[in-house]
């Protein structure tokens, strides 16, 4: 489960960095979502709207030097997925269409990796659909990609 949460954190991180890159903003090398969101908020104060989502995902980032134990259950992962989706949808609305197309494919791949891991772990499809808050059509698309991989 830690891996799922880390991938969701990376998804949010890539979205925030895409917005900064689109706006020609240099940022320090970091995985800190609150810091990145603050840098985005300096450009567009609406980013305050997703601060709570960034805060919720921040503990799940890559922390190779300072690992710590996290308690994760289905409800926590479900909230993490919702936060990642909120950030993704918010940033997509802020990006130009050309940037959006690039980021959508990148983020979709990361979220699919999480779902692929759930499938490999034999988590029932109904549970995956509920946890990831996917429509039947979205799940069918992911399953098609999973079968091809």
C-alpha positions in Angstrom: 0.0 0.0 0.0 2.9 2.4 0.7 3.8 2.1 -3.0 0.3 3.1 -4.1 0.4 6.2 -1.9 3.9 7.1 -3.2 2.7 6.9 -6.8 -0.2 9.1 -6.0 2.1 11.6 -4.4 4.3 11.5 -7.6 1.3 12.1 -9.7 0.4 15.3 -7.8 4.1 16.4 -7.8 4.3 16.1 -11.6 1.1 18.1 -12.1 2.3 20.9 -9.9 5.7 20.9 -11.6 4.0 21.0 -15.0 2.2 24.2 -14.0 5.5 25.8 -12.9 7.3 24.7 -16.0 4.5 26.1 -18.2 4.9 29.4 -16.4 8.7 29.4 -16.8 9.2 29.3 -13.0 12.5 27.8 -11.7 11.9 25.7 -8.6 14.3 23.8 -6.3 14.6 20.1 -6.6 12.0 18.9 -4.1 9.2 16.4 -3.6 7.5 18.6 -1.1 3.9 19.2 -2.4 3.2 22.0 0.0 6.3 23.9 -1.2 5.4 23.3 -4.8 1.8 24.3 -4.3 3.1 27.5 -2.6 5.2 28.3 -5.7 2.1 27.7 -7.9 0.1 29.9 -5.5 2.6 32.8 -6.1 1.5 32.7 -9.7 -2.2 31.9 -9.2 -3.8 32.4 -5.8 -6.5 29.8 -6.7 -3.9 27.1 -5.8 -4.9 27.7 -2.2 -8.0 25.6 -3.0 -5.9 22.4 -3.3 -3.6 23.1 -0.3 -5.4 20.4 1.8 -5.0 17.8 -0.9 -1.3 18.6 -1.2 -0.9 18.4 2.6 -2.8 15.0 2.6 -0.4 13.5 0.1 2.8 15.0 1.3 3.6 12.2 3.8 3.5 9.6 1.0 6.4 11.1 -1.0 9.7 9.6 -1.8 11.8 9.8 1.4 14.9 7.6 0.9 17.0 9.2 3.6 14.3 9.4 6.3 11.9 6.5 6.0 9.1 6.3 8.4 6.3 3.9 9.1 2.9 4.8 7.8 -0.4 3.1 8.6 -2.4 2.8 5.4 -5.7 1.1 4.9 -8.3 1.1 2.1 -9.9 4.3 3.4 -6.6 6.2 3.6 -5.6 5.1 0.1 -9.1 6.0 -1.2 -8.7 9.5 0.3 -5.2 9.7 -1.3 -6.6 8.8 -4.7 -9.3 11.5 -4.3 -6.7 14.1 -3.4 -4.5 13.1 -6.3 -7.5 13.4 -8.7 -8.5 16.8 -7.2 -5.0 18.1 -7.8 -4.9 16.6 -11.3 -8.2 18.1 -12.3 -7.4 21.5 -10.8 -4.1 21.8 -12.6 -5.5 20.5 -15.9 -7.9 23.5 -15.9 -5.0 25.8 -15.4 -2.7 24.4 -18.1 -2.8 25.3 -21.8 -4.2 22.5 -23.9 -0.8 21.5 -25.4 0.7 21.1 -21.9 -2.4 19.3 -20.7 -2.1 16.6 -23.4 1.4 15.8 -22.3 0.6 15.8 -18.6 -2.5 13.7 -19.0 -0.7 10.8 -20.6 2.1 11.0 -18.0 -0.2 11.1 -15.0 -2.5 8.4 -16.5 0.5 6.1 -16.8 1.4 6.7 -13.1 -2.2 6.1 -11.9 -2.4 3.0 -14.1 0.7 1.6 -12.5 -1.0 1.9 -9.1 -4.0 0.0 -10.5 -1.8 -2.6 -12.2 -0.2 -3.3 -8.8 -3.7 -3.7 -7.3 -4.6 -6.1 -10.0 -1.3 -8.0 -9.5 -2.2 -8.2 -5.8 -5.5 -9.8 -6.8 -7.6 -7.1 -5.2 -11.2 -7.6 -6.5 -12.2 -5.4 -9.4 -15.2 -3.9 -7.5 -12.8 -2.8 -4.7 -10.4 -1.3 -7.2 -13.2 0.6 -8.9 -14.5 1.9 -5.6 -11.0 2.8 -4.2 -9.9 4.5 -7.4 -13.4 6.0 -8.0 -13.3 4.9 -11.6 -16.3 4.6 -13.9 -16.9 1.2 -15.5 -15.6 2.6 -18.8 -12.4 3.9 -17.2 -11.8 0.6 -15.5 -12.4 -1.2 -18.8 -9.8 1.0 -20.4 -7.3 0.2 -17.6 -8.0 -3.5 -17.9 -7.5 -3.4 -21.6 -4.1 -1.8 -21.1 -3.3 -4.2 -18.3 -4.1 -7.2 -20.6 -1.7 -5.7 -23.2 1.1 -5.2 -20.8 
